[in-house]
Amino acid sequence: MKNWLLTILISGICLAETSAQTKTNAQNLVFTNEDSLHQGISKQKTIISGYGSAFYQRDEVLKQSKASLERVVLFVGHQFNSKISFFSEMELENGLVVGGKEKGEISMEQAFLKFNLNSKQYLVAGLFIPRIGILNENHLPVNFNGVERPMVEQLIIPATWRELGVGFYGKSDRLPLLYSLAVMNGLNSADFSHGTGIRDGRAEGSSAWANNLAISASVQYNPGNFRFQVSGYAGGTVGLSKRGADSLKLNSGAFGTPVYLAEANAQYTNGPFQGKILFANIYYPDADKVNIAYAKNLATDAYGGYAEFGYDCLYHKQKESSLISFVRYEYLNLNATIPAAPKGIYDGTLKQQHLVIGLSYLPIPNVVIKGDVRLMHTGPQNPALVINPPPNALPYKTNNTLINLGIGYSF
């Protein structure tokens, strides 16, 4: 209780500060070596870049703390000529990879070729991140508030979501309008999970099923201090042959047993003030069939949204440093609608609210020190979903407080 009250007090003090000096508006995203290559302004042929983060978390219900080197990502890119470039990122999660144990993970976060068609349009081909949501493309730790990524953009939009495919990106000649259209491999419904939705069904470039495909598209409008975006995803979730799918009574084909995701977001930055709002919805009409085929407990509908407000306490005082006090409220329901026949088992713990209050201190734009408190409230636990609980299991509590500290960098 004292911890989050102190955070609120600090935030209030920051919101009250003013000064006559001005600072360049860091609207938005930190410029890195990767960005210079992407924008075609790099003076070097081969580029090294990267980012990383580490965190400490205290769970007040479990009275348990943990710390982890969350991720270290190394980017290597190369500009062959003015038309063709290569982008790659290799990621190590949680500091250590040990065979046969649940430790870290090494994976490619992206590996694609970029083909400039003209000054306003380009193609990408390979393993890339589609433009869905706010965080998916812009997930550097210095680009978002809070030690943890927003829960909605972890469990509804599974950042960082990347697949193999081809994408077309462009911008309007006359309007501040960006657009994208991509075709990629689909998801694998056999790996969908109760509690994490479609997240575990991503292939991420690892022997992806390609009998089923997906399409994603986005439109982004950037007038002045605002940024508005809508995006969508539609794809098949069964990559089996027709015979294999028929044996499970699932629909095969490019868009068989489809899943749909739609999201809309808006961002605002003006001087020291920043705000954002996002809503996302997943619709899985054949969840009942997948539940039977793979003994799952998946929902037909899942949705979530959040609103965030931040204020840079040092905006009028420092040209390079920032101290952002912020508050974010999130609401999500991962089993908003459950199949009627056979009837799914409702899980109240998947109906969640999160209130995050914290500070992000950036001594320079590429380094951040973060601290926040997340107040979490869920619905009640369903006893029907508790199978063989350990003898020392504590009663489920619908309220919890998590205290987070973290660092991050990008270059």
NORHUJO-V661378 format. One record per residue. N is the residue number from 1. RES is the residue in one letter. PHI is phi as a letter, one per 30 degrees, with the letter a starting at -180 (* if undefined). NEAR is the number of other ideal C-beta (glycine too) atoms within 12 Angstrom. Layout:
((N;RES;PHI;NEAR) (N;RES;PHI;NEAR))
This chain:
((1;M;*;13) (2;K;d;12) (3;N;d;23) (4;W;d;27) (5;L;d;15) (6;L;d;19) (7;T;d;32) (8;I;d;25) (9;L;d;17) (10;I;d;28) (11;S;d;32) (12;G;d;18) (13;I;d;16) (14;C;d;32) (15;L;d;24) (16;A;d;14) (17;E;d;21) (18;T;b;17) (19;S;a;16) (20;A;d;8) (21;Q;d;15) (22;T;b;16) (23;K;b;24) (24;T;e;19) (25;N;d;21) (26;A;d;30) (27;Q;e;28) (28;N;a;27) (29;L;c;27) (30;V;d;31) (31;F;d;25) (32;T;b;30) (33;N;d;30) (34;E;d;37) (35;D;d;28) (36;S;d;22) (37;L;d;32) (38;H;d;29) (39;Q;d;20) (40;G;i;22) (41;I;c;16) (42;S;d;24) (43;K;c;11) (44;Q;c;16) (45;K;d;17) (46;T;c;19) (47;I;c;30) (48;I;c;22) (49;S;b;34) (50;G;l;29) (51;Y;a;38) (52;G;a;33) (53;S;a;39) (54;A;b;27) (55;F;b;33) (56;Y;b;25) (57;Q;b;28) (58;R;c;25) (59;D;c;19) (60;E;d;23) (61;V;d;20) (62;L;d;17) (63;K;h;13) (64;Q;b;15) (65;S;c;16) (66;K;b;19) (67;A;b;19) (68;S;a;26) (69;L;d;24) (70;E;e;32) (71;R;a;34) (72;V;b;29) (73;V;b;34) (74;L;c;25) (75;F;c;33) (76;V;b;26) (77;G;b;34) (78;H;b;24) (79;Q;c;28) (80;F;d;17) (81;N;a;13) (82;S;d;18) (83;K;c;17) (84;I;b;23) (85;S;b;34) (86;F;c;29) (87;F;b;38) (88;S;b;32) (89;E;b;40) (90;M;c;26) (91;E;c;33) (92;L;c;26) (93;E;c;25) (94;N;h;25) (95;G;i;21) (96;L;a;16) (97;V;c;18) (98;V;b;12) (99;G;e;9) (100;G;i;6) (101;K;b;10) (102;E;d;11) (103;K;c;16) (104;G;d;20) (105;E;b;22) (106;I;c;23) (107;S;a;25) (108;M;d;29) (109;E;d;39) (110;Q;a;40) (111;A;a;29) (112;F;b;34) (113;L;c;25) (114;K;c;35) (115;F;c;24) (116;N;d;24) (117;L;d;17) (118;N;a;15) (119;S;d;13) (120;K;b;18) (121;Q;b;22) (122;Y;a;30) (123;L;c;26) (124;V;b;38) (125;A;b;25) (126;G;k;29) (127;L;c;36) (128;F;b;42) (129;I;c;39) (130;P;d;43) (131;R;d;36) (132;I;b;46) (133;G;i;46) (134;I;c;41) (135;L;d;38) (136;N;e;41) (137;E;d;39) (138;N;c;33) (139;H;c;36) (140;L;d;38) (141;P;d;36) (142;V;d;35) (143;N;c;37) (144;F;b;45) (145;N;d;42) (146;G;j;45) (147;V;d;37) (148;E;c;37) (149;R;d;40) (150;P;e;42) (151;M;d;38) (152;V;d;44) (153;E;c;39) (154;Q;c;32) (155;L;c;38) (156;I;c;45) (157;I;c;47) (158;P;d;42) (159;A;d;35) (160;T;c;34) (161;W;c;44) (162;R;b;39) (163;E;b;45) (164;L;d;32) (165;G;l;34) (166;V;b;28) (167;G;b;37) (168;F;c;28) (169;Y;b;33) (170;G;a;26) (171;K;b;22) (172;S;d;15) (173;D;d;11) (174;R;c;7) (175;L;c;15) (176;P;d;18) (177;L;b;21) (178;L;c;27) (179;Y;b;26) (180;S;a;36) (181;L;b;26) (182;A;b;38) (183;V;c;29) (184;M;b;41) (185;N;d;36) (186;G;d;39) (187;L;d;44) (188;N;c;35) (189;S;d;41) (190;A;d;28) (191;D;c;28) (192;F;d;35) (193;S;b;28) (194;H;d;31) (195;G;j;26) (196;T;b;27) (197;G;i;47) (198;I;d;44) (199;R;e;30) (200;D;d;24) (201;G;d;38) (202;R;d;39) (203;A;d;31) (204;E;h;33) (205;G;i;28) (206;S;c;19) (207;S;h;11) (208;A;d;26) (209;W;d;35) (210;A;b;24) (211;N;d;28) (212;N;c;39) (213;L;b;31) (214;A;b;43) (215;I;b;32) (216;S;b;43) (217;A;b;30) (218;S;b;36) (219;V;b;27) (220;Q;b;33) (221;Y;b;22) (222;N;b;23) (223;P;d;14) (224;G;h;14) (225;N;d;19) (226;F;c;22) (227;R;b;32) (228;F;c;26) (229;Q;b;36) (230;V;b;29) (231;S;b;36) (232;G;a;30) (233;Y;b;45) (234;A;b;32) (235;G;a;45) (236;G;d;36) (237;T;b;51) (238;V;b;40) (239;G;c;34) (240;L;d;29) (241;S;d;18) (242;K;d;18) (243;R;d;11) (244;G;d;20) (245;A;d;28) (246;D;d;18) (247;S;d;13) (248;L;c;27) (249;K;h;20) (250;L;c;35) (251;N;d;27) (252;S;c;31) (253;G;j;23) (254;A;e;25) (255;F;b;26) (256;G;d;35) (257;T;h;43) (258;P;d;33) (259;V;b;43) (260;Y;b;31) (261;L;b;43) (262;A;b;29) (263;E;b;41) (264;A;b;28) (265;N;b;38) (266;A;b;27) (267;Q;b;35) (268;Y;b;24) (269;T;b;27) (270;N;b;19) (271;G;i;22) (272;P;d;34) (273;F;c;25) (274;Q;b;35) (275;G;a;28) (276;K;a;40) (277;I;b;29) (278;L;b;41) (279;F;b;30) (280;A;b;47) (281;N;b;33) (282;I;c;44) (283;Y;b;26) (284;Y;b;40) (285;P;d;23) (286;D;c;32) (287;A;e;41) (288;D;d;27) (289;K;d;29) (290;V;d;42) (291;N;d;33) (292;I;d;22) (293;A;d;28) (294;Y;c;28) (295;A;h;16) (296;K;c;35) (297;N;b;32) (298;L;c;47) (299;A;c;42) (300;T;d;31) (301;D;b;29) (302;A;b;41) (303;Y;b;35) (304;G;a;37) (305;G;a;35) (306;Y;a;42) (307;A;b;26) (308;E;b;39) (309;F;b;26) (310;G;b;39) (311;Y;b;33) (312;D;d;40) (313;C;d;31) (314;L;c;30) (315;Y;e;35) (316;H;d;24) (317;K;c;20) (318;Q;b;24) (319;K;d;17) (320;E;c;19) (321;S;d;25) (322;S;b;40) (323;L;b;34) (324;I;c;41) (325;S;c;39) (326;F;b;42) (327;V;b;35) (328;R;b;41) (329;Y;c;30) (330;E;b;38) (331;Y;b;31) (332;L;b;40) (333;N;b;33) (334;L;d;44) (335;N;b;39) (336;A;d;30) (337;T;b;23) (338;I;c;30) (339;P;e;25) (340;A;d;13) (341;A;b;12) (342;P;d;18) (343;K;d;18) (344;G;d;32) (345;I;c;26) (346;Y;d;26) (347;D;b;32) (348;G;d;22) (349;T;d;29) (350;L;c;37) (351;K;c;30) (352;Q;b;37) (353;Q;b;27) (354;H;b;38) (355;L;c;30) (356;V;c;42) (357;I;b;37) (358;G;a;40) (359;L;b;39) (360;S;b;43) (361;Y;c;31) (362;L;c;35) (363;P;d;18) (364;I;b;21) (365;P;e;33) (366;N;c;29) (367;V;b;26) (368;V;b;39) (369;I;b;29) (370;K;b;39) (371;G;a;36) (372;D;a;46) (373;V;b;37) (374;R;c;37) (375;L;c;32) (376;M;c;31) (377;H;b;23) (378;T;b;29) (379;G;d;24) (380;P;d;20) (381;Q;d;22) (382;N;c;22) (383;P;e;16) (384;A;d;14) (385;L;c;21) (386;V;c;16) (387;I;c;11) (388;N;h;7) (389;P;d;13) (390;P;d;8) (391;P;d;6) (392;N;c;7) (393;A;d;14) (394;L;d;15) (395;P;e;12) (396;Y;d;21) (397;K;c;20) (398;T;d;18) (399;N;c;21) (400;N;b;27) (401;T;b;29) (402;L;b;34) (403;I;c;35) (404;N;b;41) (405;L;b;31) (406;G;a;35) (407;I;b;29) (408;G;a;38) (409;Y;a;30) (410;S;a;35) (411;F;a;26))
